[in-house]
Amino acid sequence: MTHDIPEAAEETTETTKAAEESRAGSPGVPERATVEADVDAALLGGPRALTVEGLAERAGLTEKQVRSYWQALGLPITEEQEQMFTEDDAVALEQIYSVAEREQFDDRSLTTLIRSMGHTTERLVLWQVEALVEHMTKRFDLDDTSARLLVLDRLPDLAPVLETQLSHAWRRQLAAVAARFTVEFSDARAGDVTDSQALPLPRAVGFADIVSFTKRTAGLGSSELAEFVQLFETRARDVITAAGGRVVKTIGDAVLYVADDVATGAKVALGLAEEGERAGEGIEVPPVRVSLVWGRVLSRFGDVFGPSVNLASRLTEIAEPATVLIDRETAALLSRDSRFALTAQPEREVHGLGVIEPVRLQWAYKG
């Protein structure tokens, strides 16, 4: 299926010409102010007509609150008297501070909520824009500058669709979290936790780490490196979600995942290890080392923390390519499941954790 951008071919010619004229200093190129005004009109819902003082007055807040919000969002305020804010900015500020007052958020909670949106959307926007640049470069055989100018020209048309998709994805993800909470905690009662110091969430957590990443990527150009990393991340996400797990984050040459039960975690881990072994079948996926540990974790800032995460990281480091290592306690839980085979490995001294007893996880032989 193709997804043609209407009238993009004609616009490409004009945009490429504009890029060439810009580099040549031609007066035929649209003024920067004109481009910014067009983008603002499409993306910001109106002109930048308010200063910091004006925004604070319009939203019924103090200037300190405005600066705190903008800092948490990750967007700089460079000039106090510059008209850089819009009426939509005022509405957004008024809404979030109204909710904060109603729900009695303290400063830390409010900052965390705002920062989560700023951090996530900043990465999301960069990801989407670079994907569009790559598309324009390949589709119209453009140099990087011309492709970026074409993306800039197309943003007013593309942004509403991307915004709708973002809202839809956010609602679906929030519904998925709510559903997991319903299953996991609906029968619990306040005060049921016996150890107030225990980490709150029991989870299977593990890593998949590309084997010889530095060697495999040495000499790759920027586009080849991006394609290599994207292939790994895409396939890893597909395997993890198909098996019932969730990606926590990717860290260059590794992916951190979680699952709500140990058996699902085992299926995820084995699926990741198998994916690398399929490279000989025409699937260009690098082999990975995989780990899995069952334990309690703390979930914060879109990440997970705890001793089990640290142990999983170390197990990945000592695993052989295309294999899964687990710890002894996790192996004990899986030993009752006939789908899996477990093989004890030699003890290993691991810096910071002492001596550990790794166990190799495999699918049980079915004959």
Buried (B, 14 or more C-beta within 10 A) or exposed (E): EEEEBEEBEEBBEEBBBBBBBBEEEEEEBEEEEEBEEBBBEBBBEEEBEBBBEBBBBBBEBEBEBBBBBBBBBEEEBEEEEEBBBBBEBBEBBBEBBEEBEEEEBEEEEBBBBBBEBBBEEEEEEEEBBEEBBBBBBEBBEBEBBBBBBBBBBBBEEBBEEBEEEBEEEEEEEEEEEEEEEEEEEEEEEEEEEEEEEEBEBBBBBBBBBBBEBEEBBEEEEEEEEEBBBEBBBEBBBEBBEEBBBBBBEBEEBBBBBBBBBBBBBBBBBBBBBBBBBBEEEEEEBBBBBBBBBBBBBEBEEEEBBBEBBBBBBBBBBBBEBBBBBBBEBBBBBBEEEEEBEBEEBEEBEBEEBEEBEBBBBBEEEEE
